[in-house]
């Protein structure tokens, strides 16, 4: 007889969750991460522009402000509904 401990079995898969459900959860998480990174990007751009000195900077500021608001609204909607898109 050997003194080796018996090998542990790998954890059993959650039978209540189908592979499609797990994939959907992963996709939702990825969408939230993408939205968060987009939000951070627009915040950084707005911070870099600061107080616009040219008409081009003013246009960029307005555009990034609108995009920032739109992404924020998408994020809120995705959290409430669990929507992927």
Helices and strands as residue ranges (DSSP letters): H 19-49, H 55-81
